[in-house]
Amino acid sequence: MIKRHQAGSRMSQAVVAGNMVFISGQVADDPRGSILQQTGDVLAKIERLLAQAGATKSDLVNVGVFLPNIVDFDAMNSVYDAWIDPSNPPARACVEARLADPDLRIEITAVALIGTSA
């Protein structure tokens, strides 16, 4: 069974397939914010999407972080490290990549497995 959350004409913000949750690339609602603000906004959006799908951040298995300027790595990590469940950290990749809006400082994708957190 596949369930789509916040489906649009081009994409869904989250797709549940079986017990897996796939979160589309999330960006900040306000691209004028600092990397700290944008990271917090994106992580909050991911947490809401996980909840809609019946998962939590403890169920994350993989996270992809895209930064248009890798110098934001340490600042992004200061917010990410405070948000993530330290008992259940997911696999993660972080790459420098150009984003669709030049004002955006971060985009994050995620995959979770519903009901697997310890």
N, C-alpha and C positions, 0 to 999 in steps of 0.2 A: 504494500500500500504506500502511496506517495501523497503527502499533504504539503501544500504550498502556503506559506505565510506572507502576507503583504505582497501578493502577486500583482505585477503590472504587465504591460504589453511586451516589455523586453525581458524582464527577469523577476524573480521572486527574491525577497529579502532573506528568506530561509526556506529550505526544503527538507522535509522529514521523509526519509526512505527507510522503511523498517524501523530499526532503532538508532539510525544515524541521522544527525542533524548537520546540514551544510549551510553555513552562513555566508551570504554574498559579501563582497567587499563593502565595508562600512566606512563612511567618512563623516566628519563633523558637520553639524547643521550650520554652524557659523565658521566659515573659512578664515575669518579675520582673527580668530583666537590664537593664542600661543600654542606651541607644541604640547605644553602641559594641559591646557584647556581642551584642545582637540583630542588628545589621547584619552582623557577622562570621558569626554562626550562619546567617543567611539566605543570605548569599553562598556559604558552604560547602555548603549544601543545593543551591543552584543548580548549583554546580560538579559535585557528585556526580550530579545528574540529567542534566546535559550529558554527562558521561562515560558514563553508562548508555546514552545515545542515540547515542554515537559522536561527540560534539562537544566543544569546549573553549570557554573564555571568549573566546578569540580569534575564535570563529565567531559571537559574538553580533551581531545586527543591530539589536535594539531592546530596551530595558529600560524598565519602568514602575515608578516608586518611589512608594509611598503612605505618607505620614507623617500621623498624627493631630495632630501638633503641629509646624508648620513651623519652630519655633525649633530643632528637631533637625537642620535641613538641613546646617549646617556640620560637626557631629559625624558625621553619616551620611557626608558626602562624604570625611571624613578616612579612613574605613575603605574606602569604595568606591574612592577614587582609588588607594589602595595595592593593591587587589585587581585592578582592571581592567587589561587589556593596553593600555598607552598607545599602542602601534603600531596597534591595531585597536579604537578606542573605538566602541561602538554609538551609535545614536541613542538619546536618553533623554528621558523626561518625568518630572517630580517634582511631585506635587500633594499638597495637604493634604486628607485624607479620614478620616472616622471608620471605624475597623476593627471587626471582629466582637467582639473581646475588648478591653475598655477598657484593659487593662494592656499590650497590644501597642504597640510604638513604631514598627514598620515592617512593610510588606509589599512584596514585589517580584515582578513578573512578567517574563518574558523570552522572546525569540524568537531562534533561531539558525538558521544555514544550515550544514549539515554539510559539512565539508571545504573551506571557503572561505578560511580564514585564510591570510594571506600568509607 
